[in-house]
Amino acid sequence: MSLKNSIRQPAKLSTRLTIWYTVSFLILFSMIFLGLYLFMSSTFNENMKEDLTGDIEELQEIYEEQGMSTLLREVNQEILTEDPEQFFIRLTKQDGTVLLQSELSNWQYLTTPDVLYDLLSNSEGDVHIARLTKENSEVFTAAGLIGPDLLIYLGETMEERDNLLNDLLGICVVILGFVLPLGAFSGWWMSRKAVSGIKEVSRAVDDLGNGRLDRRVIVHSHGDEITELANKFNEMAEQIRKLISEMREMTDNIAHDLRSPLGRIRAISESVLSSKHTIKDYEKAASDTLEECDRLLLMINMTLDVAEAEASVREPNSQEVNLSSLTEDACELYGPVAETKQIQLSTHLAPNCSIYGNKHNLQRMLANLIDNAVKYTPEHGEIIVELALHDSDAIVTVADTGIGVPDSDKDRIFDRFYRCDHSRTKDGCGLGLSFSRAVARAHGGDIKLRQKQSLSSVFEISLPMNR
């Protein structure tokens, strides 16, 4: 792979999650440090203002209570004890006469008359913040009248604050140097753990695509979303396996059903070609060939009819159909066949029950169910056809005392080409029930197989009357 393609290749999800986690961690840490830094800086500033203001008020109180000599002695004590590079004090009269002051070589900029004027132009005791040009560091200055003719002027650098804040910054950098790699590793570990389930699903998809239809995802406790994804994939894989298995079985059934008539057509053709026959023999061979061709066409047309019915959102050529009369006609059609087999065919039909649908397809649906009942019910058996109303649905029931449906076949009897007669010795192609269900669903209803005492199989069709 070229470097260009490698650069263009998108990063893996685990890598992106690690980067997002690390960046988020860095931003959060920076915000916490910035908040702490600003809080401490603001606290130092407020404390400095309070200290300078308190010094002025204290000197004013000394002057008022103990006089000028005590004030000078206190100011001189401040000068002797404080570092002149970090603190200055100046006591003057209002006309500018200096009574006492500390070393001002580092404070010339802040002790000019203009600066003093700016301070005194504010209300008494206000604090003015300026920068010491020489050291380029922030300082606090305060000036105030402590007597009728006395002005006190104080200033102090923020060197101690700056040193503490710089130490804090250094400590945070050191902590970040240890914590950031730890945070990145934690993000990488958690992202890998989070996507491990997705990788398992991805591998299962590859295996499924390569033909391993039994491949399933082993569900671990990766979290609700990953577990749900794995369960959904397993459900999908099982459904695919079933569909492919049913497709293979349906293909086998189609091949079997096609092979029989084609084999008979071939046998007839070989018989005709192998020796001389009379005209009557040729006519018989042609008739048999047409019969087998009709059987093939019936199977093909039924397959197309099922597909068309399943694809219909709403039945074409719909009209109002008297379902009571339609069901009665279907029963009368199969009445003679039932009598021949000595089967009792009884009906219980609600009168004047009408629905909106395709009359031809509804006739075929009813005929399929009654035909199956007659075909699989032995002599002296019973078939019961009922039509009843339930809420806004018409319920058609076809029940018989025939051979019934084995439990292993109940879930598949509506599949195309599926037949309970696995030997496929009885007439039929396994499309009747598939077509019936497709027609029922195309009319907004459904067909189900139910169990009732004394009856082998009960097919129940529900059709909405107000569709």
Backbone torsions as a table, in degrees:
resi	resn	phi	psi	omega
1	MET	NA	131.5	-178.6
2	SER	-73.2	162.3	179.8
3	LEU	-63.9	-36.2	-179.5
4	LYS	-62.4	-45.5	178.7
5	ASN	-67.7	-35.3	178.9
6	SER	-64.5	-37.6	179.7
7	ILE	-69.3	-38.6	-177.7
8	ARG	-74.1	-20.5	-177.9
9	GLN	-65.8	125.3	-177.9
10	PRO	-64.6	146.1	-179.9
11	ALA	-67.7	152.0	178.7
12	LYS	-68.1	158.4	-178.9
13	LEU	-60.1	-40.9	-179.7
14	SER	-63.0	-37.8	178.2
15	THR	-66.2	-44.2	179.9
16	ARG	-64.4	-41.0	178.0
17	LEU	-62.6	-39.1	178.4
18	THR	-63.2	-44.7	179.8
19	ILE	-63.6	-45.4	179.6
20	TRP	-61.8	-42.4	180.0
21	TYR	-64.0	-44.3	-178.7
22	THR	-64.5	-45.3	179.2
23	VAL	-63.4	-43.5	178.4
24	SER	-62.1	-41.5	177.9
25	PHE	-62.5	-43.3	-179.9
26	LEU	-64.4	-42.6	179.1
27	ILE	-64.0	-44.1	179.5
28	LEU	-63.0	-44.3	179.0
29	PHE	-62.5	-42.6	-179.8
30	SER	-64.1	-39.8	179.2
31	MET	-65.6	-40.8	178.1
32	ILE	-63.8	-45.3	179.7
33	PHE	-64.2	-43.0	179.8
34	LEU	-62.1	-42.1	178.0
35	GLY	-63.0	-42.5	177.8
36	LEU	-64.1	-41.6	-179.1
37	TYR	-62.8	-47.6	-179.1
38	LEU	-66.7	-37.4	179.1
39	PHE	-63.9	-46.2	-179.5
40	MET	-66.4	-40.1	179.0
41	SER	-62.9	-43.8	179.3
42	SER	-64.9	-38.9	178.9
43	THR	-64.1	-43.5	176.9
44	PHE	-60.4	-43.3	-178.7
45	ASN	-62.9	-44.9	180.0
46	GLU	-64.5	-40.5	178.1
47	ASN	-63.1	-38.8	179.5
48	MET	-64.9	-43.4	178.4
49	LYS	-60.7	-44.1	179.7
50	GLU	-64.3	-38.2	-179.9
51	ASP	-64.8	-47.6	-178.6
52	LEU	-66.0	-42.3	178.2
53	THR	-64.0	-40.3	177.8
54	GLY	-64.3	-36.7	178.1
55	ASP	-63.0	-44.0	-179.8
56	ILE	-63.3	-44.6	-179.7
57	GLU	-64.7	-36.3	178.8
58	GLU	-66.0	-43.4	178.3
59	LEU	-66.0	-36.8	177.5
60	GLN	-63.4	-40.9	179.2
61	GLU	-66.3	-39.3	178.0
62	ILE	-63.1	-43.6	-178.5
63	TYR	-64.0	-42.7	-176.5
64	GLU	-70.8	-33.3	-173.9
65	GLU	-96.3	-31.9	-172.0
66	GLN	-120.0	-8.4	172.5
67	GLY	97.1	-178.8	-172.4
68	MET	-70.9	-40.2	-175.9
69	SER	-63.8	-43.3	178.2
70	THR	-65.0	-37.4	178.4
71	LEU	-62.0	-46.0	-179.8
72	LEU	-63.5	-39.2	179.2
73	ARG	-64.3	-39.3	179.6
74	GLU	-68.5	-41.7	178.7
75	VAL	-64.7	-41.3	179.2
76	ASN	-64.2	-36.2	177.2
77	GLN	-63.7	-38.7	176.7
78	GLU	-63.8	-40.3	-179.0
79	ILE	-63.8	-40.0	-177.0
80	LEU	-73.4	-31.9	-173.4
81	THR	-92.1	-21.7	-176.3
82	GLU	-95.0	151.2	177.0
83	ASP	-75.4	120.5	-176.4
84	PRO	-64.3	-19.5	178.3
85	GLU	-80.7	-18.0	-178.5
86	GLN	-113.6	-11.9	-175.5
87	PHE	-148.6	141.3	171.8
88	PHE	-139.0	155.8	176.9
89	ILE	-143.5	141.0	-177.6
90	ARG	-143.1	125.4	179.3
91	LEU	-114.3	119.2	-177.4
92	THR	-134.7	165.9	167.9
93	LYS	-84.8	169.5	-177.4
94	GLN	-68.8	-21.6	178.1
95	ASP	-83.4	1.1	177.2
96	GLY	100.1	-3.4	179.2
97	THR	-68.1	125.3	-177.4
98	VAL	-84.3	124.5	177.1
99	LEU	-93.7	-38.8	-178.6
100	LEU	-164.8	138.1	179.0
101	GLN	-155.5	157.9	178.3
102	SER	-88.0	-178.9	177.4
103	GLU	-64.4	123.1	-173.6
104	LEU	-115.0	20.2	-178.1
105	SER	-63.6	-30.0	179.0
106	ASN	-94.8	3.5	-174.1
107	TRP	-126.9	20.5	-175.2
108	GLN	-59.0	-39.1	-177.0
109	TYR	-64.7	-33.8	-175.2
110	LEU	-90.2	-5.0	-178.3
111	THR	-112.0	16.5	176.9
112	THR	-75.6	156.3	-179.9
113	PRO	-58.1	-33.5	-179.1
114	ASP	-64.0	-42.8	-179.9
115	VAL	-66.5	-41.2	178.0
116	LEU	-62.6	-39.1	179.3
117	TYR	-63.4	-41.2	178.4
118	ASP	-61.8	-39.3	179.5
119	LEU	-67.8	-44.7	-175.3
120	LEU	-75.9	-16.0	178.3
121	SER	-72.4	-18.6	175.4
122	ASN	-85.0	174.7	177.7
123	SER	-66.7	157.6	-175.1
124	GLU	-60.4	131.3	177.7
125	GLY	91.6	-3.5	178.1
126	ASP	-66.3	150.8	-177.0
127	VAL	-108.2	133.6	178.2
128	HIS	-112.9	129.4	-179.7
129	ILE	-100.9	130.0	178.7
130	ALA	-139.8	174.2	178.3
131	ARG	-114.8	137.2	176.3
132	LEU	-81.1	114.1	-172.1
133	THR	-62.0	-37.6	-174.7
134	LYS	-65.2	-45.1	-177.5
135	GLU	-96.8	-11.8	-179.0
136	ASN	55.1	39.5	177.9
137	SER	-123.5	156.5	-176.5
138	GLU	-76.2	139.3	176.7
139	VAL	-131.2	160.0	173.8
140	PHE	-114.3	134.6	175.0
141	THR	-126.9	149.9	179.2
142	ALA	-144.0	140.6	178.5
143	ALA	-137.1	146.9	179.2
144	GLY	-166.6	155.7	176.1
145	LEU	-83.4	125.7	178.8
146	ILE	-109.7	0.7	178.0
147	GLY	-164.8	177.8	-177.9
148	PRO	-59.8	-30.1	-175.2
149	ASP	-133.9	19.9	-176.0
150	LEU	-121.2	135.6	178.2
151	LEU	-123.3	128.0	176.5
152	ILE	-109.4	137.1	-176.3
153	TYR	-132.8	119.4	-176.1
154	LEU	-120.9	153.7	175.2
155	GLY	-154.8	144.9	179.7
156	GLU	-148.2	137.5	179.1
157	THR	-76.2	162.5	176.9
158	MET	-102.5	30.2	-177.2
159	GLU	-62.6	-40.1	179.7
160	GLU	-64.0	-42.3	177.5
161	ARG	-63.0	-45.2	-179.0
162	ASP	-61.7	-38.8	179.1
163	ASN	-64.4	-42.7	179.1
164	LEU	-65.4	-41.4	179.2
165	LEU	-67.2	-36.9	176.6
166	ASN	-65.8	-39.5	176.0
167	ASP	-62.5	-41.1	177.7
168	LEU	-61.0	-42.6	178.8
169	LEU	-61.9	-43.3	179.0
170	GLY	-63.3	-41.5	178.8
171	ILE	-62.6	-41.6	-179.6
172	CYS	-65.5	-38.2	178.1
173	VAL	-63.8	-42.6	178.6
174	VAL	-63.9	-44.3	178.9
175	ILE	-61.6	-42.5	179.9
176	LEU	-62.2	-36.3	179.1
177	GLY	-62.2	-30.6	177.1
178	PHE	-88.1	-40.3	-172.0
179	VAL	-77.1	-36.3	-176.8
180	LEU	-61.1	-48.2	175.6
181	PRO	-61.3	-36.8	177.9
182	LEU	-64.7	-41.4	177.4
183	GLY	-64.9	-40.4	178.3
184	ALA	-63.6	-41.9	178.4
185	PHE	-65.1	-41.5	178.5
186	SER	-62.2	-42.5	177.6
187	GLY	-62.5	-40.7	178.9
188	TRP	-64.5	-43.4	-178.3
189	TRP	-65.3	-45.1	-178.9
190	MET	-67.9	-38.0	178.7
191	SER	-66.3	-40.3	177.2
192	ARG	-63.0	-40.4	179.3
193	LYS	-67.3	-36.9	-178.1
194	ALA	-68.0	-38.2	-175.7
195	VAL	-93.9	-1.4	-178.9
196	SER	-61.4	-37.7	176.9
197	GLY	-65.4	-37.6	178.2
198	ILE	-65.7	-39.3	178.0
199	LYS	-63.5	-38.2	177.9
200	GLU	-63.4	-40.8	176.9
201	VAL	-64.6	-40.7	179.3
202	SER	-61.8	-43.3	177.8
203	ARG	-64.6	-37.6	178.6
204	ALA	-66.1	-37.1	177.2
205	VAL	-62.6	-43.3	178.0
206	ASP	-60.9	-45.0	179.9
207	ASP	-64.2	-39.2	179.2
208	LEU	-65.4	-39.4	177.6
209	GLY	-66.3	-24.9	179.0
210	ASN	-88.7	7.1	173.7
211	GLY	102.8	-0.9	178.8
212	ARG	-83.2	83.2	-174.7
213	LEU	-70.5	-15.4	178.4
214	ASP	-89.7	3.0	-177.6
215	ARG	-70.7	131.3	177.8
216	ARG	-134.1	157.3	177.3
217	VAL	-88.1	127.9	175.9
218	ILE	-75.9	117.7	-174.3
219	VAL	-82.2	120.6	173.5
220	HIS	-112.8	173.6	179.3
221	SER	-85.9	67.4	178.2
222	HIS	-83.5	-7.7	-174.4
223	GLY	126.3	163.0	-174.7
224	ASP	-60.1	-44.8	-175.7
225	GLU	-66.7	-46.4	-178.8
226	ILE	-66.2	-41.6	178.6
227	THR	-63.0	-41.6	178.1
228	GLU	-64.1	-40.6	177.3
229	LEU	-61.0	-45.0	179.7
230	ALA	-63.1	-42.2	179.5
231	ASN	-65.1	-41.3	178.3
232	LYS	-63.9	-39.8	178.6
233	PHE	-64.1	-44.0	179.8
234	ASN	-62.0	-39.1	177.2
235	GLU	-64.1	-43.0	179.1
236	MET	-63.8	-43.7	-179.6
237	ALA	-63.0	-39.7	178.5
238	GLU	-66.1	-38.7	178.1
239	GLN	-66.1	-39.9	177.1
240	ILE	-62.8	-42.9	179.5
241	ARG	-60.8	-43.5	179.8
242	LYS	-64.6	-43.1	-178.9
243	LEU	-62.8	-44.0	-179.7
244	ILE	-67.3	-39.7	178.0
245	SER	-62.9	-44.1	178.4
246	GLU	-66.1	-36.5	178.6
247	MET	-64.1	-42.4	177.9
248	ARG	-63.4	-43.0	180.0
249	GLU	-65.9	-39.5	178.4
250	MET	-64.4	-39.2	177.3
251	THR	-62.6	-41.5	177.5
252	ASP	-62.9	-41.4	-180.0
253	ASN	-65.8	-41.7	178.2
254	ILE	-61.6	-45.2	-179.9
255	ALA	-60.3	-40.4	179.9
256	HIS	-66.3	-43.9	-178.2
257	ASP	-69.2	-31.7	177.9
258	LEU	-77.9	-32.9	-176.3
259	ARG	-64.7	-38.0	-176.5
260	SER	-62.9	-55.2	179.1
261	PRO	-66.6	-36.2	178.1
262	LEU	-65.4	-38.5	177.1
263	GLY	-63.1	-40.5	178.7
264	ARG	-67.5	-39.1	177.1
265	ILE	-62.0	-42.2	179.2
266	ARG	-64.8	-41.9	179.9
267	ALA	-62.8	-41.3	178.3
268	ILE	-62.9	-43.4	-179.2
269	SER	-64.1	-43.3	179.3
270	GLU	-63.5	-38.6	179.8
271	SER	-64.7	-39.8	-179.9
272	VAL	-66.8	-38.8	-176.2
273	LEU	-81.3	-20.4	-172.7
274	SER	-75.9	-26.8	-177.6
275	SER	-154.0	171.6	179.3
276	LYS	-80.3	143.6	-179.4
277	HIS	-135.4	167.2	176.4
278	THR	-81.1	166.8	177.7
279	ILE	-58.5	-38.5	179.6
280	LYS	-63.6	-37.4	177.9
281	ASP	-66.3	-40.5	179.0
282	TYR	-65.3	-39.4	178.1
283	GLU	-64.1	-40.1	177.6
284	LYS	-64.1	-41.3	179.1
285	ALA	-64.5	-41.9	178.7
286	ALA	-64.5	-40.3	178.8
287	SER	-63.6	-44.3	178.5
288	ASP	-63.9	-38.8	179.0
289	THR	-64.1	-43.8	177.9
290	LEU	-61.7	-39.1	179.1
291	GLU	-62.5	-43.4	178.5
292	GLU	-67.8	-37.1	177.2
293	CYS	-64.5	-40.5	177.2
294	ASP	-61.7	-37.3	178.3
295	ARG	-64.4	-41.4	177.0
296	LEU	-64.9	-44.8	179.3
297	LEU	-63.0	-37.0	177.7
298	LEU	-61.6	-44.0	179.3
299	MET	-63.4	-44.5	-179.4
300	ILE	-65.3	-44.8	-179.5
301	ASN	-65.3	-37.9	177.4
302	MET	-64.1	-40.1	177.2
303	THR	-61.3	-44.0	178.5
304	LEU	-66.3	-38.2	178.9
305	ASP	-64.4	-41.1	177.7
306	VAL	-62.5	-46.0	179.9
307	ALA	-62.1	-40.9	179.6
308	GLU	-66.4	-41.8	179.5
309	ALA	-66.4	-39.9	179.4
310	GLU	-68.1	-29.9	-178.4
311	ALA	-82.7	-12.4	-175.3
312	SER	-78.9	121.1	172.9
313	VAL	-73.5	-37.3	174.4
314	ARG	-141.8	138.4	-174.9
315	GLU	-60.2	131.1	174.3
316	PRO	-72.5	164.1	178.8
317	ASN	54.6	40.0	-178.0
318	SER	-76.1	146.5	178.0
319	GLN	-155.9	169.2	176.7
320	GLU	-73.4	126.0	-175.4
321	VAL	-121.5	130.0	174.8
322	ASN	-80.6	98.9	-175.0
323	LEU	-67.0	-29.1	178.6
324	SER	-63.8	-47.9	179.8
325	SER	-67.3	-37.9	-178.6
326	LEU	-64.1	-42.5	179.3
327	THR	-68.1	-40.0	179.2
328	GLU	-63.9	-40.6	178.5
329	ASP	-63.4	-40.6	179.6
330	ALA	-64.2	-39.0	178.8
331	CYS	-67.7	-39.3	178.1
332	GLU	-65.3	-33.6	179.9
333	LEU	-63.8	-38.9	-177.5
334	TYR	-96.4	2.1	179.0
335	GLY	-59.6	-48.3	179.9
336	PRO	-62.1	-37.9	178.8
337	VAL	-64.1	-40.8	178.9
338	ALA	-65.1	-39.6	178.9
339	GLU	-64.2	-37.5	179.3
340	THR	-60.6	-37.9	179.3
341	LYS	-90.1	7.6	-179.3
342	GLN	56.6	43.1	177.0
343	ILE	-102.6	132.7	178.2
344	GLN	-83.4	115.0	179.4
345	LEU	-107.3	108.2	-178.5
346	SER	-115.2	149.5	-177.6
347	THR	-128.3	147.3	173.2
348	HIS	-138.1	93.9	-170.2
349	LEU	-115.7	129.5	173.7
350	ALA	-69.7	135.2	-175.8
351	PRO	-76.9	152.3	171.4
352	ASN	52.1	44.5	176.0
353	CYS	-94.9	116.0	-176.1
354	SER	-119.7	143.9	174.0
355	ILE	-133.2	171.7	179.8
356	TYR	-109.3	118.1	-177.8
357	GLY	-176.0	-167.7	-179.6
358	ASN	-90.9	111.2	-173.8
359	LYS	-62.5	-42.5	-176.8
360	HIS	-62.8	-46.5	-179.6
361	ASN	-67.7	-35.7	177.1
362	LEU	-65.1	-38.6	176.1
363	GLN	-60.8	-45.4	-179.5
364	ARG	-65.2	-37.4	178.7
365	MET	-62.3	-48.4	179.2
366	LEU	-65.0	-39.4	-179.9
367	ALA	-64.0	-39.0	178.7
368	ASN	-60.4	-45.4	-176.8
369	LEU	-68.3	-44.6	-179.6
370	ILE	-68.7	-37.3	178.0
371	ASP	-61.8	-43.6	177.3
372	ASN	-62.1	-41.0	-179.5
373	ALA	-62.7	-43.5	179.5
374	VAL	-67.0	-40.0	-176.1
375	LYS	-65.7	-40.4	-172.5
376	TYR	-102.3	6.6	175.7
377	THR	-99.2	125.1	-178.4
378	PRO	-72.4	174.1	178.6
379	GLU	-59.4	147.2	-179.4
380	HIS	66.5	17.7	176.0
381	GLY	-85.6	-170.2	-176.6
382	GLU	-141.0	139.7	175.1
383	ILE	-125.9	131.3	-179.4
384	ILE	-121.4	124.1	177.4
385	VAL	-115.4	123.7	-178.0
386	GLU	-126.0	149.3	172.8
387	LEU	-133.6	119.1	-178.0
388	ALA	-135.5	162.7	178.2
389	LEU	-107.4	133.8	177.9
390	HIS	-137.6	111.8	-173.5
391	ASP	55.5	-118.3	-178.9
392	SER	-106.0	18.6	-178.4
393	ASP	-116.2	148.3	169.9
394	ALA	-98.3	127.1	-176.4
395	ILE	-111.5	116.1	175.9
396	VAL	-104.7	127.3	-178.8
397	THR	-121.9	128.2	175.4
398	VAL	-119.9	109.2	-177.2
399	ALA	-119.9	150.2	179.8
400	ASP	-147.6	168.7	177.3
401	THR	-109.7	35.9	-176.4
402	GLY	-81.1	-153.1	-174.7
403	ILE	-74.3	-14.6	177.7
404	GLY	76.6	-178.6	-179.4
405	VAL	-117.3	122.9	178.2
406	PRO	-59.1	150.0	-179.8
407	ASP	-58.5	-34.2	-178.0
408	SER	-69.9	-16.3	-176.8
409	ASP	-106.7	-5.9	-172.6
410	LYS	-63.2	-31.8	-178.2
411	ASP	-83.0	-6.0	-172.8
412	ARG	-125.4	1.2	-174.3
413	ILE	-66.7	-18.3	179.1
414	PHE	-93.6	1.2	177.3
415	ASP	-74.8	150.6	179.3
416	ARG	-64.5	138.2	175.4
417	PHE	64.0	9.8	179.2
418	TYR	-89.5	133.8	-179.4
419	ARG	-134.5	136.1	176.5
420	CYS	-65.6	-27.3	176.6
421	ASP	-81.2	85.4	-174.8
422	HIS	-65.1	-22.4	176.8
423	SER	-75.5	-16.6	176.1
424	ARG	57.9	41.1	179.1
425	THR	-89.8	-22.2	179.2
426	LYS	-85.7	157.1	179.0
427	ASP	-65.6	152.0	178.8
428	GLY	125.6	164.5	-178.9
429	CYS	-126.6	6.4	176.6
430	GLY	77.1	25.3	-179.0
431	LEU	-115.7	-9.1	-175.6
432	GLY	-61.8	-50.1	-179.8
433	LEU	-69.3	-34.6	176.4
434	SER	-61.3	-44.7	178.6
435	PHE	-64.6	-42.1	-178.9
436	SER	-61.8	-44.5	178.6
437	ARG	-65.3	-40.4	179.6
438	ALA	-61.5	-41.0	178.8
439	VAL	-66.3	-44.2	180.0
440	ALA	-60.6	-43.8	-179.5
441	ARG	-70.8	-33.3	176.8
442	ALA	-64.9	-24.5	176.8
443	HIS	-92.7	10.5	178.9
444	GLY	84.0	9.5	180.0
445	GLY	-115.1	-152.6	179.8
446	ASP	-163.6	168.3	177.6
447	ILE	-131.3	135.8	-176.8
448	LYS	-136.5	153.4	175.1
449	LEU	-99.2	122.6	-179.3
450	ARG	-120.9	165.8	-179.8
451	GLN	-115.0	135.4	174.2
452	LYS	-137.2	150.1	179.9
453	GLN	-63.2	143.2	178.9
454	SER	71.2	-0.4	178.3
455	LEU	-121.3	141.7	-177.1
456	SER	-79.3	-46.8	-179.6
457	SER	-143.7	141.8	-179.8
458	VAL	-132.0	112.7	176.9
459	PHE	-99.3	125.4	-176.1
460	GLU	-117.7	122.1	179.3
461	ILE	-108.2	127.4	174.9
462	SER	-111.8	127.8	-178.6
463	LEU	-130.7	126.1	179.0
464	PRO	-69.3	138.7	-178.3
465	MET	-89.0	-19.5	-176.2
466	ASN	-106.2	23.2	-178.7
467	ARG	-74.0	NA	NA
